[in-house]
Amino acid sequence: MSWPSGFWTRHPATVAHDLIGWEVLVGGVGGRIVEIEAYHHEDPASHTHSGPTPRNAAMFGPPAHAYVYRSYGVHWCLNFVCGETPGSGLLIRALEPTHGLDLMAERRGRAELRGLCSGPGKVCQALAVTREHNAMPLDRAPFMVSPGKARGVVAGPRIGISKAVDVPWRFGEAGSTFVSRPFPKAS
């Protein structure tokens, strides 16, 4: 896979905005990115804010690699490493399912299209992403990340964090019904 030169080495909020509408497949299963959150290494809500640990080591590796961690000991979460300096990344929050729908439904134990990938844990369950995918490059199998077009991008505060809660680094496709939670209406 060939991406625009320097695409992954920009500020994570810029990369996150630009990834809306792109396609991510794992083993041929996946869909369009419709919701994503950015985390900069200086961001107090980032896993890397306090420096490298065994858990977050992939975030200090090269851009365009996966960082997979367990959230609350329950769900796997998929992140893409990016940024102009090590330690920044993007949490894949929701996909619009397009490939491998039957397999995703089987993995998730549900057939409702909207609920297959409408949250970071659901994304990983539907795509069968686990710790085994941690630190893997995004330009080689089983990953395929390819450019796409968004129908418009909205931004708002990130979800489920206790620090830097007002930072508007959650990005989504305008009008998508596949996001994990609706975006606040513009005032």
KAGI-V756277 format. One record per backbone hydrogen bond with DSSP energy under -0.5 kcal/mol. NH is the residue of the N-H (numbers start at 1). CO is the residue of the C=O. Records with the same first field share a line. If there is no record, write none. Layout:
# KAGI-V756277
NH: CO  CO
This chain:
# KAGI-V756277
3: 1
7: 4
9: 6
10: 7
14: 11
15: 11
16: 12
17: 13
18: 14
19: 15  16
20: 16  17
21: 33
22: 19
23: 146
24: 31
25: 144
26: 29
27: 142
28: 142
29: 26
30: 99
31: 24
32: 96
33: 22
34: 32  94
35: 94
36: 171
37: 91
38: 169
39: 89
43: 40
46: 43
49: 46
51: 48
57: 53  54
59: 56
60: 56  57
61: 58
64: 81
66: 136
67: 79
69: 77
71: 75
72: 70
74: 71
75: 71
77: 69
79: 67
80: 90
81: 65
82: 88
83: 8
87: 59
88: 82  85
89: 39
90: 80
91: 37
92: 78  90
93: 35  91
94: 35
95: 117
96: 32
97: 95
98: 30
99: 30
104: 100
105: 101
106: 102
107: 103
108: 104
109: 105
110: 105
115: 112
116: 113
119: 117
123: 119
124: 120
125: 121
126: 122
127: 123
128: 124  125
129: 124
133: 130
134: 131
135: 66
136: 133
138: 64
140: 137
143: 140
144: 25
145: 138
146: 23  144
154: 172
156: 170
158: 167
167: 164
169: 167
170: 156
171: 36  169
172: 154
173: 34
174: 152
176: 173
